[in-house]
Amino acid sequence: MAMCFWGTGKVPSSSFPFLFSPHSMFQTLYSYFWWERLWLPANLTWADLEDRDGRVYAKASDLYITIPLAFLFLIVRHLFETYVATPLAGLLNVKEKIRLKATPNAVLEKFYAATTKHPKQADVEMLSKKSGCTVRQVERWFRRRRNQDRPSLLKKFREASWRFTFYLIAFIAGMAVIVDKPWFYDLREVWKGYPIQSMLPSQYWYYMIELSFYWSLLFSIASDVKRKDFKEQIIHHVATIILISFSWFANYIRAGTLIMALHDSSDYLLESAKMFNYAGWRNTCNNIFIVFAAVFIVTRLVILPFWIMHCTVVYPLDLYPAFFGYYFFNFMMAVLQSLHIFWAYLIIRMAQKFITGKVVEDERSDREETDNSEEEEEVAKNGPLSNGHPVLNNNHRKND
């Protein structure tokens, strides 16, 4: 029948409703997306996870609240950075470096904005002719102009303070949620009775807050301090959001709470090390960094792959055949693990610098540039400089 209508060039809407009704097409896609075989083991349906007898189960609609909560987080963050982090920066004597501004130049500014911030030598020579500046002046202009776009020390400190506060509170709350649960001590308990595992109020709020926070990080990533691993950060935030959301849909809540708490266990240490680094407390920063590196490697490169991922890959197969949700969840875990290996490489590089006595810096940071040739000239005239300006007092560094 349908083939006859195709031959005559007429298609009945009753045969292919999705071709004529966007609503029907959406309903078709919706039904495919929530097909039980994608999310649940064989012989189980969504009806098995309906609330009954006082038992409450995770629902996809629960996650709607995370979007408005993410915007609430952005508001709270702004208030925190303004009324807590900024005064704290003053108490820790976080001082901005004096930056030399690039002289206004329409030719160079147009090239900087429209073409590249890092011109090649041929471009520098071309710009020198167009602008009437010497090659050296053009190079100096681009150095200073790039420095103007780099985030200030106060901005870095405020951002680190906010993340430190959240990660510390989240880690403490996460441990409170799971430390008294049997699956915290025996990972086989994670899958006991799966997926008919009711949800606790503490698990609900732990999930909602964590997911909302990562949404807020994704929303603010364009305005946050950009580091060399900017793309990896986006991948991490997206993968984390997908993993948390999927684990909620498929009722992988027990495994999800373990994974979130494991990640929070080292993040607050890194942010606190950054705070002390920006404040100039080098010894404190280096000591915290050593603890962070040890915790990161143990949790992300040992416990996560050999305990948690073993739990999510091996144990479920003792209870039910593998299904799409099983493969997808573990694939996203593998993506996160790959990022952990990448960051572990950067951490080890930083640790090597510390061991050899070099200053420990964030390998992901975009270092500020200086006008070396200009400084050499000024040193001869005015003595030592700090970012192009004479040093009035260089004996006030903190010791602890």
N, C-alpha and C positions, 0 to 999 in steps of 0.2 A: 504494500500500500504506500509506504513512505517513498519507495523507489519510483513508483508511478508519478507521484506528485513532483519528485525531483526532476523527472523526465519532462514534465510539462512546465517546469519553472515555477510551480506553486507549492509552497510548504505550509501545511496546516499548523497553526500556532499550538494546537493541542498535542501535536507530535513532538515539537521542539520548543517548549515554552521558554527555555533559557535564551533563545535567539531573539525573543520579542520583549521579555520582561526582565529588567535588571534585578528586580526583587527575586524572581524565580532563580536567576543565575546565582545570586548571592546565597539563596537557600541551598542550592545544589552544592556550591563550594563549602558552605557551612557544614552540611551533612557529611561531606567527604572529610573535612578537617577533623570533625569530632567522631569519626568512625571508631568504634570500640577497639578494633584490631590494631589501630595505630597506637593507642594509649594504654590498653590493658591486656593482660595475658588472655590466652584462649579460654573460652567458656565463661567469661566475666563480662558484665555490661555495666553501663552507668547506673542502672537501677540498683545494682549491688552496693553502690556508694551513696545512696540517698539516706538522709538523716532519719533515724528511727530508734526507738527505745532509749532516748536520751543520748545517743551516740551521734556526734557531729563529724562530717567529713569535709575535706577541702573541696571548694568549688571554684571554677574558673572566674565566675562573677566576683569573687572576693577580691581579685586583683585590681578591679577598677579603682579602688580607693588609693592605690599607690601613685597614680598620676597627680591628683590634687595634693597628696602628702609630699610628693617630690617638690612641688612648688612651695609648699609650706617649709620644707627643708631649706630652700633657697632663701626664703625670708628670714628664717632663724639664723642661717649662716651669715647673712648680711648684718643682722643685729649683733651676733656673736663677734664678728670681725671688727665691728665698729666700737662696741662697748666693752669687750673683754680682751680680744687679741691685740688691739692697738695700744691700750694702756699697759698690757703685759709687755709689749715690745719696748715701751718706754722704760719700764722697770728693769728690763734686761739690757738696756742701753743699746738697742738695735739701731744703728746709725746708717743713713743712706750715704753712698759714695757720691761725691760731687762729679757730675758728668758735664763735659764740655759739649755745648750744643753746636750742631752744624750750622754754618752761616746760611741764611736763606739764599737759595739758588734755584730758579725756576727750571733750568735745563736739567740739572742733576736730580732735582726732586721728581720731575716727570719720568726720567729714566728709572729712578728708584721705585716709583709706584707702579709703573706700567710694564717694565721689562724684568729687572732682577735687582736684588739687593747686593749681589756679589758679582760685579762686572769683571769680565776677563780683561787681560792686559790690552787687547786690541780695542775693547770698549772704552777703557780708561783713556787711551790716547785719543780716540775719537771725541770723547766728552771733553777732554782738555782743550781741544781746538774749538768746539762749539761754545764752551762756557767761558773761555778766556782765562782759565786757571791752569796752573802747572800740573803735571802728572801727579806730583807728590801731594798737591793740594786736593786733587780729586780723590786720591786714595784716602787721605785723611778725612775728607768730607763724608765718604761712605762709611768709614769706621765709626765716626761720631754719630752719623744718622742711624746706623744699626743699633748702637748703644742706646739711643733715645727710645727705640721700640722695645728694648728688653725690659722685662718686669723689674720693678724696684725691689729692694731687699725687704721693705716693709710688706709689700704684696706677697712675697714668698713666705715670710714669717706668718702672716695672717692665714694664708691658705694651709700651711703646715699645722698651725694651731687648731684650726677647725677640724681637720682630718684626724689629728691626734686625739682630740676630745671625743669625736664620734667613735673611732675604732676602739679606744679604751673602754668606753661605756658599752659598746656593742659586744666586746669580748667578755666583759664581766657579766652582762646580761645573758649572752649565749651560754656561758658556763653554768649559770644559774638554771637555765632552761634544761640542760642535758646532763648535768653531773649526777643527778639522782635517778637517771633512767637506766634500765638494764642494758640497753644497746650501747651505752657509753663504755661499758666494760667488756661486753661480749658482742662483737659485730654481727654474729649470726642472729641476734635478737632484732637486728634492723629489719629482717625479712619475715619474722615470725608473724603468721597470719596475713601477710601481704596479699592483696591490697586492702583487705577489710581491716584497716587500722584507723581508729577514730582520732580526731585532731584535738589537741589540748589548747586552751586559750593562750597559754604562754607561747606555744609554737606558732599560733596564728599571728600574734603581734611581733614575734621575732622575725617572721617571714615578711610581714608588711613593712616593717621599719627598714630591714636590710634592702629589700627590693626598691623601696622609695628612695633610699639614699643613693643607690647606684643609678637610678633614673636621674636624680639631681646632678650627679657627677657627669652623666652624659649630656644633660641640658647645658651645663656650665663649662664644658670642656673647651669650647671656642674662646672663652674669656679667661680661663685659668692659665697658669704658667705653662707655656709650651716647652716640652723637653724633646730630646732627640728620639725618644721612643713614643712620640705622639701617636703614630699609627697603631703601635702595639697597645697603647692605652685604650684607644677606641675599640680595638678588637677585644681587649679584656673586658671592658664595660659591657659591650654587646653580648659577648659570650656568657658573662656572669648573669645578665638580665635574662637571657634565654634559658640558662641552666636553672636558675631559681624558679622562673615561671613554669618551665616544663616539669620540674620536680614537684611543683605544687599541683599541676594538672593531673599528673600520673600518680599522685599520692606517695611520692618518694620523700616524704617529709622527714623521716628519721635520718636518712642519709643526708638530706639537705642541711639539717641543723648541724650535723657533725662537720660537714664541709665548710659551712660559713664560719663556725667558731674556729676551725683550724686556720682559716685565712686571716681572721682578725687577730690571731695570737701574735703575729709578727708585725703587722702593719702599723700599730701604734708606736712600736719601738723605732721604726724608720722615721716616722713623722717627728717624734721627739728628738731624734738625733739631728734632723734638719733644723729644728727650732734652735737648738744650742749652737749649731754651726753658724746660723745667721746672726746669733748673738755674740759670736766670737769666743765661745767657751770651748776651745778645741779639745782639751783633755776629756771633758764630759762627753762631747760629741763622739770622739773616737772610742771611748769605753762603751757607750750605748750602741755604737755601730757594731762593735765586736759581738755584743750580746744579740743584736738583731741578726747579724749574719749567721750566727750559730742556730738561732731559732728558725730562721727562714730555711736554711738547708735541711734541718732535721724535719720540719713540718712539711715543706713543699717538695723535697726531693727524696724523703725516706717514708714518713708516715703516710702522706697522700697517695703515692703510687703503690707502695707495698702493703698498706693496710686498707685504706679507704677504697682505692680503685680495685684492689683484690676483692674487697667486700661487694662492690657493685658489679664486677665482671663475673666472678666465680660463684658466689653463694646463691644468686637468684636462679641459676640453672639447675640447682638441686630441687627447686620448687615448681618451676614451670618452664616450658620451652621459650627460647628467645623470641622476642617480637620487636616491632619497629621502635617502640619506646625504649626498650633495653639498649638497642644499638645506638639510638640518637643520644641518649643520656651519656653513655660512655664515650661517644665521639666528642661531645662537648667537653667532657672531662679531659680527654686527650688534648684538645685545643688549649685548655687552661694549663695543662702540664707542660706543653711546649713553650708557652709564655714564661712559665716558672723557670725552665731551663735557660731561656734567653736572659732573664733577669739575674739568675744565679751566676751566669758568666760575667755580667757587669759587676755584681757584688764581689766576686772573687778577684777581679781586676782591681777594685777599690781596696780590697783587703791586702793585696800584694803591695800597693803603694803605701799602705799604712805600715806594713811590716818592714819595708825598706826605708821608712822614715820620711816619706814624702807626705805632703798635705793630702788628707782624704777629702775628695770632692765627689759630688754626685756625678757619675759618669754620663747621666742623661742630660745634664745641664748644658745650656748654651753659654759658654764663658764670655765674659765681657772683654772687649778688645781695648788696647791702649795705644796711644800714639808714641811708640818707642823712640822714633827719631826726634820728635818734638821734645820728649822728656829729657833726652840726652843734652839738648841745647839748654833747656831751662835749668837742669841740675847745675850746669856750670855757672849760671847766673844767680840762682836763688836757693840752691841746696836741694835736698831730697823732695820729691813730689809724691802726692797721692792722687792718682788719676788726673794728672795735669795741673794740680794745685799744690802750693808749698805745704809741707807738713809742719804744723805748728807745735804739735805735741804727739810724739810717737811712743810714749812710755806709759800708756794707760790701758794696755791690754789686760784683760781679766786672766787671772790664774785661779785654779781650783784644785 
